[in-house]
Structures are given as C-alpha cells and as structure tokens.
Amino acid sequence: MDRLGYFLFSVRRDPRFCEIEEVDEKVEKGWKLANGERMGEFFPSTVELQLAMDGGDWVTDFINNINQVVILSRKARLIFEVEGVGEEQVEYLPFVLKDRRGHVIDDEQFYVANALVKVDCFDWQRSVYKTFSHAPREIIYPSLRRMCLREEAIPEDAKFFRLGEQTDRYIIRSDLVERLKAEGCTGLSLRAMGEDLF
C-alpha cells in the first residue's frame, strides 16, 4: 500500500458553485463550530440555510460559506462514514437547504460537518509562517505560506480532523480524498503538505 499523505482541506471557490452567506438565527452559540465543540443542542434540525444571491447555480457536495464551516451532501457524508469518519469524530448537523428564491432543495440532505477531533501536529520547524512577537506559538492570519505536519503525532484512525494549533483549519487524509474523488464528489479544494498556499 502506498504511503498515506495529508492535505489541507477547504471548499473550492468557483463562480459556477453555490455559496451560503447567512446563518439561520435559530443557531445558538455558533462560535462553537470554529472550536470543534459539540453543537447538537444549539443546532435544531429546523435550521434553514439559503443559497447566496450572487453565487452560482451548481449545488456541489461541499458548499462554500461565509463561516468557513464544512457543509457537505448526504453522498459525501456516507463516504465519510464508510471510511470510518463517524459520529465520534464528526458531528453531522442536518439542516434545510433553500435555493436563492427560498424554495427547499429537497432532492438531497445536507449537513454541517462539525469536526470534533483536534490533533496538535503542526510542524513549527518546517512550516513557513509569521507569529506575534509576544505570542510565538500564535500564527498571524493569513501569514501561513506553507504547512507541514508532524505525521508521527497523528493517530492512525484520524482521516478528517482539525489542526489543534489552528482549529479553523481542517486536515484530510489521502485515502479519504481518493474515495471522494472516485465517487465524483464536487467542491473540494486541497493543498498538499509542503505546497505553497499563496
């Protein structure tokens, strides 16, 4: 078997792809999503998210959004689960998706995928970044130019997780990436470790 690798996960920006700009006011304590804390009691299943007026028409399996949370389709969720990324690692929060006219898009269920696993594995020696003089372990956003990981610090079963040092950054393992690609999932954006980010 080929050596497993890791990628920085995000959602691809493309004028053809739909986007979500606003969060339903029914969501309480939304800041918890950035920290990877459980949100079930604050995220009712009646939450409605609507596609942005200036976004595209293509509803992808991973949807870009202003809050930088992971939003995925039922298809993508099933792949995650088949690959072992279950409810212990990701809290799947269902919501009602509406098109730009406010009509429910009911041909597929979507979820906010709240990654609960956080792994401290940032390679401070090999990565390229800037920090504050008073806080040498706090990366100035968005100064991170190149990311490397200490792969020996990553648990064997971690396929999708948050970077412990910056919990708004998601890491995905190469075998899960290959499965998503093989199943034709759309909207993924990936950067290999050691690759220039800008």
Backbone bond lengths (Angstrom), bond angles and torsions (degrees), N, CA, C in turn:
res aa  C-N    CA-C-N  psi(-1)  N-CA   C-N-CA  omega(-1)  CA-C   N-CA-C  phi
1 M - - - 1.458 - - 1.522 109.90 -
2 D 1.334 117.27 137.16 1.449 121.81 178.85 1.524 110.03 -64.75
3 R 1.316 115.01 153.10 1.461 120.71 178.41 1.528 109.68 -64.28
4 L 1.323 115.79 134.90 1.455 120.77 179.11 1.518 109.97 -76.72
5 G 1.332 115.63 142.80 1.456 121.00 177.66 1.520 109.91 -123.11
6 Y 1.323 114.86 179.25 1.450 120.74 -177.80 1.524 110.45 -132.89
7 F 1.328 114.84 149.33 1.453 121.39 -179.53 1.527 109.95 -129.41
8 L 1.317 115.16 149.88 1.453 120.73 167.94 1.521 106.54 -78.71
9 F 1.321 115.90 122.19 1.464 122.74 -174.63 1.530 110.32 -95.67
10 S 1.317 115.90 135.82 1.460 121.36 168.71 1.528 107.24 -153.86
11 V 1.320 115.80 -179.50 1.463 120.95 -180.00 1.521 108.53 -105.67
12 R 1.299 115.43 134.45 1.460 121.93 -174.93 1.519 111.43 -68.95
13 R 1.327 115.45 133.96 1.467 121.01 173.93 1.526 108.17 -92.15
14 D 1.315 115.13 128.00 1.464 121.14 -177.42 1.524 106.48 -156.24
15 P 1.330 118.25 131.72 1.468 119.28 -178.13 1.527 113.91 -60.91
16 R 1.329 117.36 -17.15 1.463 120.16 178.15 1.519 111.93 -81.43
17 F 1.335 116.55 -20.02 1.466 121.41 -172.73 1.524 111.08 -89.31
18 C 1.315 115.79 145.75 1.459 120.77 177.18 1.528 110.26 -71.75
19 E 1.330 115.22 160.96 1.458 121.97 177.29 1.525 109.14 -140.20
20 I 1.310 115.98 159.73 1.463 122.27 174.25 1.520 107.65 -121.59
21 E 1.345 116.82 128.54 1.455 120.17 -175.76 1.518 114.21 -110.08
22 E 1.319 118.23 -23.62 1.461 119.72 -175.19 1.520 110.95 -123.25
23 V 1.330 114.20 146.44 1.457 120.58 176.47 1.523 108.41 -101.77
24 D 1.328 116.12 137.63 1.464 122.31 178.43 1.530 109.29 -57.43
25 E 1.340 115.58 136.05 1.472 120.01 -179.89 1.534 112.56 -64.82
26 K 1.332 116.28 -12.30 1.473 119.04 177.39 1.530 112.11 -72.10
27 V 1.334 117.19 -16.03 1.467 120.66 178.32 1.525 108.77 -78.52
28 E 1.321 116.53 119.19 1.459 121.82 177.53 1.526 110.09 -100.09
29 K 1.307 114.78 148.84 1.474 121.66 175.48 1.527 111.68 52.93
30 G 1.327 115.49 46.73 1.464 120.94 -178.70 1.513 113.78 -59.07
31 W 1.346 117.16 -22.63 1.466 120.60 179.16 1.519 111.92 -60.08
32 K 1.332 117.02 -22.65 1.459 120.07 179.83 1.531 111.55 -63.65
33 L 1.337 116.21 -26.85 1.463 119.75 179.97 1.525 111.68 -64.48
34 A 1.335 116.99 -31.85 1.465 119.91 179.27 1.520 111.52 -73.81
35 N 1.330 116.08 -21.37 1.459 120.48 -176.87 1.525 113.29 -98.89
36 G 1.327 117.16 -7.04 1.457 119.18 -178.35 1.512 113.19 74.17
37 E 1.333 117.02 32.32 1.461 121.65 176.20 1.527 109.03 -96.94
38 R 1.327 116.46 148.88 1.463 119.95 -179.37 1.515 111.11 -59.01
39 M 1.344 115.04 137.80 1.460 121.83 -173.61 1.520 113.52 -121.84
40 G 1.339 118.37 -1.08 1.460 121.35 -172.19 1.510 115.13 -46.95
41 E 1.329 117.75 -46.26 1.460 120.30 -176.39 1.523 112.60 -73.97
42 F 1.322 117.79 -14.28 1.461 121.40 -178.94 1.528 112.70 -106.98
43 F 1.328 116.73 3.42 1.468 121.53 -174.20 1.532 108.11 -131.54
44 P 1.360 117.30 81.33 1.471 119.57 -177.68 1.523 111.84 -66.02
45 S 1.322 116.60 153.39 1.470 121.75 -178.67 1.522 112.22 -67.21
46 T 1.335 117.14 -9.63 1.473 121.17 178.11 1.524 112.46 -86.78
47 V 1.341 117.40 2.44 1.464 120.75 178.24 1.526 109.46 -57.92
48 E 1.340 116.40 135.43 1.462 122.66 178.38 1.518 109.27 -119.53
49 L 1.317 116.32 128.95 1.454 121.90 174.87 1.523 108.13 -120.40
50 Q 1.325 115.40 136.21 1.466 120.29 -174.23 1.524 110.41 -115.98
51 L 1.325 115.18 143.78 1.456 120.61 178.96 1.524 110.29 -67.54
52 A 1.334 115.95 141.44 1.452 121.93 -178.58 1.530 110.60 -67.79
53 M 1.316 115.61 144.86 1.465 121.37 -179.04 1.527 112.15 -63.81
54 D 1.318 117.12 -34.43 1.470 118.95 -176.26 1.532 113.06 -95.91
55 G 1.330 117.44 9.95 1.454 120.39 175.72 1.524 111.05 -87.31
56 G 1.318 115.53 177.91 1.458 120.37 178.41 1.520 112.29 -81.37
57 D 1.336 115.42 -175.93 1.468 121.86 -178.30 1.524 113.68 -97.94
58 W 1.323 117.10 -13.71 1.449 120.67 -173.93 1.531 109.61 -79.25
59 V 1.327 117.00 113.42 1.462 122.05 177.88 1.527 107.28 -86.70
60 T 1.314 115.46 105.82 1.462 122.29 -174.54 1.535 110.89 -89.62
61 D 1.328 115.76 170.63 1.464 120.16 179.16 1.526 112.23 -73.51
62 F 1.315 116.99 -24.87 1.456 123.00 172.24 1.519 106.77 -122.94
63 I 1.337 116.73 124.08 1.460 121.13 -171.39 1.522 110.91 -108.99
64 N 1.329 115.32 128.61 1.452 121.00 177.35 1.520 109.62 -67.56
65 N 1.325 116.59 147.23 1.466 120.30 -178.83 1.510 110.64 -155.80
66 I 1.313 115.39 155.63 1.462 121.56 -173.86 1.522 112.05 -66.82
67 N 1.326 117.65 -25.01 1.460 120.85 -176.79 1.520 113.59 -88.11
68 Q 1.337 117.44 -2.34 1.459 122.22 178.52 1.527 113.12 58.25
69 V 1.331 116.32 31.26 1.461 119.82 171.83 1.524 107.58 -92.61
70 V 1.319 116.47 164.77 1.461 120.48 179.99 1.529 108.03 -89.39
71 I 1.325 115.96 118.49 1.463 122.15 176.12 1.521 107.20 -115.41
72 L 1.326 115.96 124.37 1.462 118.49 -176.85 1.524 112.05 -135.60
73 S 1.316 114.07 160.82 1.467 122.06 -179.92 1.523 110.62 -80.79
74 R 1.311 115.46 167.62 1.468 120.63 175.82 1.528 110.36 -60.00
75 K 1.327 115.74 -39.48 1.467 120.47 178.50 1.529 110.83 -57.34
76 A 1.328 116.37 -47.98 1.466 120.12 -179.56 1.520 110.96 -66.74
77 R 1.327 116.96 -38.69 1.464 120.10 178.23 1.530 110.66 -60.46
78 L 1.329 116.82 -44.79 1.464 120.18 -179.70 1.521 111.32 -60.70
79 I 1.331 116.81 -37.67 1.466 120.57 177.32 1.522 110.10 -65.50
80 F 1.331 116.28 -44.95 1.461 120.15 176.66 1.528 110.04 -54.37
81 E 1.327 116.09 -47.67 1.465 120.23 -175.24 1.525 111.94 -68.28
82 V 1.338 117.11 -41.50 1.464 120.51 177.21 1.536 110.24 -60.65
83 E 1.333 115.88 -33.26 1.467 121.07 -179.97 1.531 112.28 -84.56
84 G 1.326 116.88 5.54 1.462 119.96 174.63 1.514 115.95 95.62
85 V 1.334 116.93 6.67 1.463 120.21 178.85 1.528 107.58 -95.36
86 G 1.328 114.66 80.78 1.462 121.22 -175.36 1.515 112.99 -95.54
87 E 1.337 114.68 -166.23 1.466 121.63 -174.63 1.525 113.42 -64.43
88 E 1.330 118.70 -19.34 1.460 119.72 177.16 1.523 110.67 -71.94
89 Q 1.337 116.43 -26.94 1.466 120.94 -177.10 1.521 112.76 -102.42
90 V 1.328 116.47 -32.41 1.463 121.13 -179.03 1.521 109.10 -135.49
91 E 1.315 115.65 130.12 1.462 121.28 175.08 1.537 107.23 -89.95
92 Y 1.332 116.70 114.49 1.462 121.26 -178.10 1.535 108.50 -92.82
93 L 1.324 116.31 112.22 1.464 123.06 -174.46 1.525 109.25 -106.03
94 P 1.333 118.06 105.37 1.470 120.24 -177.40 1.528 111.78 -72.97
95 F 1.318 115.52 150.42 1.461 121.06 175.36 1.517 109.41 -149.26
96 V 1.319 116.08 168.86 1.464 122.60 178.03 1.527 107.84 -94.54
97 L 1.330 116.96 122.27 1.462 121.69 179.14 1.526 109.72 -96.79
98 K 1.339 115.43 130.06 1.464 120.81 179.27 1.518 110.35 -117.57
99 D 1.333 115.53 147.69 1.459 119.59 177.84 1.531 109.40 -77.98
100 R 1.328 115.98 -175.87 1.461 119.95 -174.77 1.524 113.15 -67.10
101 R 1.322 116.78 -19.57 1.468 120.39 178.38 1.525 112.18 -92.79
102 G 1.320 116.05 0.22 1.457 120.00 178.00 1.512 114.37 90.56
103 H 1.349 117.49 8.37 1.458 121.29 178.05 1.526 110.63 -87.82
104 V 1.314 116.60 140.80 1.453 121.31 -179.01 1.523 110.64 -67.52
105 I 1.319 115.63 130.76 1.460 121.59 173.22 1.520 105.75 -89.48
106 D 1.324 116.82 98.96 1.458 119.18 -168.08 1.528 114.59 -107.14
107 D 1.329 116.78 11.72 1.459 116.79 -179.78 1.526 112.34 -84.48
108 E 1.331 117.26 -9.00 1.455 119.08 177.08 1.531 109.51 -157.87
109 Q 1.308 116.15 144.23 1.462 121.98 178.22 1.527 109.68 -84.87
110 F 1.330 115.72 143.72 1.465 121.43 176.01 1.517 109.86 -122.03
111 Y 1.337 114.87 159.28 1.463 121.45 -175.60 1.528 109.86 -141.39
112 V 1.324 115.06 149.05 1.453 120.13 161.26 1.532 105.46 -85.61
113 A 1.318 116.05 125.14 1.466 121.08 -179.42 1.527 108.03 -98.97
114 N 1.312 115.79 98.47 1.456 122.26 -177.14 1.526 109.10 -89.45
115 A 1.335 115.71 98.09 1.466 120.60 -178.28 1.527 109.63 -67.98
116 L 1.325 116.41 124.56 1.462 122.04 -175.69 1.522 113.10 -97.35
117 V 1.329 116.78 -22.33 1.466 121.02 -177.25 1.529 109.41 -83.68
118 K 1.332 115.38 128.62 1.466 121.97 177.18 1.530 107.83 -122.33
119 V 1.318 115.56 128.86 1.467 119.83 -176.88 1.527 109.30 -123.69
120 D 1.320 116.02 122.00 1.465 121.26 174.67 1.522 108.28 -80.05
121 C 1.337 114.99 98.00 1.473 118.44 -175.99 1.525 112.51 -142.60
122 F 1.336 117.03 13.28 1.462 120.76 179.88 1.519 109.54 -65.57
123 D 1.324 116.21 133.44 1.462 121.31 179.46 1.531 108.39 -91.81
124 W 1.315 115.34 100.37 1.461 121.10 -175.93 1.521 111.89 -69.78
125 Q 1.319 118.25 -22.46 1.463 120.95 -178.82 1.528 112.40 -82.55
126 R 1.327 117.77 -43.00 1.463 120.58 -172.87 1.524 114.28 -93.41
127 S 1.326 118.33 -20.03 1.468 121.16 179.50 1.527 109.70 -74.59
128 V 1.329 115.51 159.76 1.468 120.90 178.80 1.526 107.67 -117.07
129 Y 1.339 116.52 121.35 1.460 121.70 -172.38 1.530 109.32 -165.83
130 K 1.327 115.55 174.72 1.469 121.72 172.68 1.518 107.99 -125.76
131 T 1.323 115.52 148.48 1.458 120.87 176.70 1.526 109.48 -127.16
132 F 1.316 115.44 167.17 1.457 120.97 175.19 1.526 109.56 -74.85
133 S 1.328 116.78 143.60 1.463 120.24 -178.77 1.527 111.42 -61.50
134 H 1.332 116.71 -33.20 1.464 120.54 -178.82 1.532 112.36 -87.73
135 A 1.338 116.38 -8.04 1.470 120.39 -178.72 1.528 108.68 -141.59
136 P 1.325 118.36 79.45 1.464 121.80 -173.28 1.526 114.96 -66.39
137 R 1.339 118.10 -9.27 1.463 120.79 176.09 1.523 111.63 -110.27
138 E 1.334 116.92 19.72 1.464 121.59 176.43 1.521 108.59 -117.09
139 I 1.327 116.60 109.06 1.459 122.06 -175.53 1.520 109.96 -74.53
140 I 1.326 115.99 130.41 1.457 120.62 177.04 1.519 108.31 -72.18
141 Y 1.327 115.01 127.29 1.469 119.37 -179.25 1.522 108.07 -91.39
142 P 1.316 122.64 129.67 1.471 127.20 5.91 1.525 112.49 -109.07
143 S 1.312 117.82 56.23 1.470 120.69 -174.24 1.525 113.87 -79.48
144 L 1.331 117.87 -8.74 1.464 120.45 -177.57 1.526 109.45 -66.69
145 R 1.330 115.29 108.96 1.466 120.12 -176.34 1.526 111.99 -96.41
146 R 1.335 115.94 -32.64 1.457 119.93 -178.84 1.521 107.89 -146.66
147 M 1.336 115.66 130.61 1.459 119.57 -179.13 1.518 110.95 -112.36
148 C 1.312 114.49 135.23 1.460 121.56 171.25 1.527 107.63 -129.89
149 L 1.306 116.11 152.39 1.457 121.30 -178.57 1.522 110.88 -118.63
150 R 1.322 114.84 153.61 1.468 121.02 169.63 1.529 105.85 -90.16
151 E 1.304 115.44 91.15 1.464 120.45 -171.48 1.523 112.78 -63.58
152 E 1.314 117.39 -24.84 1.462 119.74 178.83 1.529 111.75 -67.57
153 A 1.334 117.35 -16.55 1.465 121.53 179.93 1.529 112.44 -89.34
154 I 1.330 116.89 -5.23 1.469 120.76 -176.30 1.529 109.78 -91.64
155 P 1.342 117.53 126.71 1.479 119.58 178.26 1.526 111.75 -60.36
156 E 1.306 116.21 149.06 1.469 121.44 -176.42 1.519 112.90 -61.13
157 D 1.335 118.08 -29.42 1.459 120.25 -176.83 1.531 113.09 -93.64
158 A 1.342 117.93 5.66 1.467 120.96 -177.35 1.530 110.07 -86.07
159 K 1.324 115.88 106.58 1.465 121.07 179.19 1.519 112.45 -107.51
160 F 1.335 116.68 -22.99 1.463 121.19 178.90 1.521 107.11 -148.78
161 F 1.331 116.41 116.11 1.456 119.30 -173.62 1.521 110.76 -155.43
162 R 1.322 114.55 169.42 1.453 120.86 176.60 1.529 109.61 -91.93
163 L 1.315 115.11 144.99 1.451 120.09 171.89 1.525 107.08 -69.90
164 G 1.328 117.14 120.74 1.461 120.75 -175.24 1.516 113.41 -58.94
165 E 1.327 116.66 -34.14 1.460 120.92 -177.88 1.528 112.68 -77.63
166 Q 1.317 117.94 -21.04 1.469 123.03 176.78 1.529 106.85 -145.76
167 T 1.319 117.11 93.08 1.461 120.42 -168.70 1.527 114.44 -71.45
168 D 1.337 117.76 -6.85 1.468 119.14 175.39 1.533 111.46 -89.45
169 R 1.327 116.81 6.04 1.469 121.18 175.87 1.522 108.89 -110.59
170 Y 1.340 114.63 135.37 1.468 121.42 -175.26 1.519 110.07 -111.82
171 I 1.324 115.20 140.90 1.458 122.12 178.30 1.529 108.03 -116.93
172 I 1.332 115.83 136.57 1.465 121.07 179.63 1.524 108.96 -129.06
173 R 1.333 116.51 140.12 1.467 121.11 -176.73 1.523 110.78 -85.49
174 S 1.306 115.60 152.35 1.460 121.92 -171.54 1.526 114.06 -62.51
175 D 1.341 118.86 -33.38 1.460 118.79 -179.59 1.525 111.59 -69.36
176 L 1.330 117.15 -34.02 1.461 119.94 175.08 1.524 110.68 -70.24
177 V 1.328 116.51 -37.96 1.472 120.78 176.22 1.519 110.34 -59.04
178 E 1.323 116.36 -46.98 1.467 120.17 -177.64 1.521 110.76 -62.88
179 R 1.315 117.90 -38.24 1.467 120.91 179.08 1.527 110.30 -66.23
180 L 1.335 117.77 -43.33 1.466 121.58 178.68 1.530 110.47 -61.73
181 K 1.313 116.28 -42.68 1.470 120.09 179.19 1.521 111.18 -66.56
182 A 1.319 116.63 -42.47 1.465 120.93 -179.40 1.519 111.32 -61.74
183 E 1.330 117.21 -32.49 1.462 122.02 -179.81 1.529 112.07 -88.14
184 G 1.339 116.83 3.74 1.460 120.96 174.77 1.515 115.67 75.82
185 C 1.325 117.80 26.25 1.470 120.07 179.35 1.530 110.27 -68.33
186 T 1.314 115.49 140.48 1.460 121.89 -174.98 1.531 110.90 -113.11
187 G 1.342 115.04 153.62 1.457 121.08 174.41 1.515 114.84 99.59
188 L 1.316 117.67 -3.27 1.469 121.26 -179.28 1.528 111.70 -72.92
189 S 1.336 115.44 142.88 1.457 121.45 169.51 1.521 106.51 -132.98
190 L 1.314 116.88 129.31 1.468 120.88 -172.39 1.513 110.65 -133.81
191 R 1.327 115.39 141.00 1.461 121.15 172.51 1.521 108.29 -126.71
192 A 1.314 115.48 125.67 1.460 120.40 179.43 1.528 110.32 -69.60
193 M 1.308 116.46 151.23 1.447 120.04 176.60 1.529 109.94 -62.18
194 G 1.316 116.06 135.35 1.449 121.83 -178.39 1.511 114.26 89.07
195 E 1.332 117.45 -7.88 1.461 122.37 178.99 1.530 109.41 -84.24
196 D 1.346 117.01 143.40 1.457 120.22 176.62 1.514 110.88 -62.01
197 L 1.330 116.93 131.98 1.456 121.69 -178.43 1.521 112.07 -87.97
198 F 1.335 117.30 -20.37 1.481 120.62 174.72 1.505 109.11 -157.98
